Each structure stands twice: as structure tokens, then as C-alpha cells.
């Protein structure tokens, strides 16, 4: 008899996953664009903050957007017992 799937152990569909990543990319790159535009108008040491975000942001953005968020099952199923075999058994 096949084991039934729990609704909490089924991962998100690929379409939902792509949509979620696209939304995260859009928000992240909008923030990057705002930082780049603010670099034009800011002067002095205030320029450093948006410049660092604009340069380092894409790396963090890609890592966060591609991080798996599927919940999956929290219970780890134990495999069957290990049975010792003699070398002559095949």
C-alpha cells in the first residue's frame, strides 16, 4: 500500500516558486536602482551607504531569492535496520 502524502510535506509548485523568486528579484533590484539614483544626489560620506548597497546588494539578493523556502516534513523518517551480511552472501 502506498504511503499517503501529507499536505505539509508537498513542496510548492514550480510556477509558485518562480513567481516568488521573480517578486523578490523585482523588489531587490528596485531597491538597488533607488540606491544608484541616490548616489547621484548625495555628497560626502553619505554616498558610501547607498554605494555599498548598490554594489553588494545583488550578491545578497541572489542568495536570498534562490534560498529554498519549502517547508517539507519536519519529521525525519528512520530507515530500516542494518542487517549484517557475510562476505559469501550475494
Phi, psi and omega per residue, in radians:
X1 nan 2.309 -3.113
X2 -1.286 2.484 3.121
X3 -1.329 2.344 -3.130
X4 -1.382 2.548 3.127
X5 -1.459 2.398 3.018
X6 -1.455 2.508 -3.113
X7 -1.097 -0.462 3.137
X8 -1.410 -0.262 -3.125
X9 -1.669 -0.065 3.142
X10 -1.505 2.227 -3.136
X11 -1.254 2.909 3.104
X12 -1.163 2.690 3.108
X13 -1.215 2.710 3.127
X14 -1.034 -0.607 3.126
X15 -1.132 -0.775 3.113
X16 -1.119 -0.681 3.141
X17 -1.151 -0.777 3.106
X18 -1.095 -0.740 3.136
X19 -1.103 -0.756 3.138
X20 -1.080 -0.770 3.122
X21 -1.153 -0.667 3.131
X22 -1.114 -0.699 3.108
X23 -1.132 -0.751 3.128
X24 -1.116 -0.739 3.100
X25 -1.078 -0.769 -3.107
X26 -1.086 -0.812 3.127
X27 -1.109 -0.772 -3.125
X28 -1.122 -0.745 -3.138
X29 -1.320 -0.407 3.004
X30 -1.175 -0.700 3.074
X31 -1.127 -0.719 3.114
X32 -1.102 -0.727 3.117
X33 -1.106 -0.719 3.094
X34 -1.095 -0.671 3.100
X35 -1.165 -0.727 3.121
X36 -1.113 -0.725 3.115
X37 -1.178 -0.619 3.125
X38 -1.215 -0.426 3.075
X39 -1.119 -0.468 3.131
X40 -1.238 -0.627 -3.010
X41 -1.678 -0.362 -3.103
X42 -1.529 2.626 3.104
X43 -2.308 2.771 3.092
X44 1.397 -2.719 -3.080
X45 -1.273 -0.221 3.070
X46 -1.152 -0.354 -3.132
X47 -1.188 -0.439 -3.059
X48 -1.155 -0.713 -3.051
X49 -1.075 -0.975 3.122
X50 -1.185 -0.480 3.108
X51 -1.159 -0.740 3.112
X52 -1.146 -0.717 3.116
X53 -1.139 -0.715 -3.119
X54 -1.180 -0.596 -3.123
X55 -1.461 -0.795 -3.092
X56 -1.522 -0.243 -3.099
X57 -1.063 -0.766 -3.116
X58 -1.039 -0.650 3.115
X59 -1.093 -0.855 3.133
X60 -1.137 -0.690 -3.130
X61 -1.061 -0.805 -3.129
X62 -1.154 -0.714 3.125
X63 -1.111 -0.783 -3.134
X64 -1.215 -0.668 -3.103
X65 -1.233 -0.552 -3.118
X66 -1.597 -0.059 3.111
X67 -1.124 2.367 -3.120
X68 -1.256 2.296 3.118
X69 -2.020 0.191 -3.134
X70 -1.210 2.292 -3.086
X71 -1.205 -0.897 -3.127
X72 1.165 -3.059 -3.126
X73 -1.524 2.341 3.135
X74 -1.434 -0.292 -3.111
X75 -1.590 2.194 3.107
X76 -1.588 2.177 -3.134
X77 -1.450 2.328 -3.120
X78 -1.438 2.329 3.092
X79 -1.251 2.967 3.114
X80 -1.144 2.955 -3.103
X81 -1.198 2.637 3.090
X82 -1.475 2.269 -3.120
X83 -1.900 2.221 -3.137
X84 -1.336 2.340 3.108
X85 -2.010 2.594 3.025
X86 -1.464 2.688 -3.076
X87 -1.055 -0.435 -3.094
X88 -1.454 -0.144 3.093
X89 -1.464 2.412 3.111
X90 -2.335 nan nan
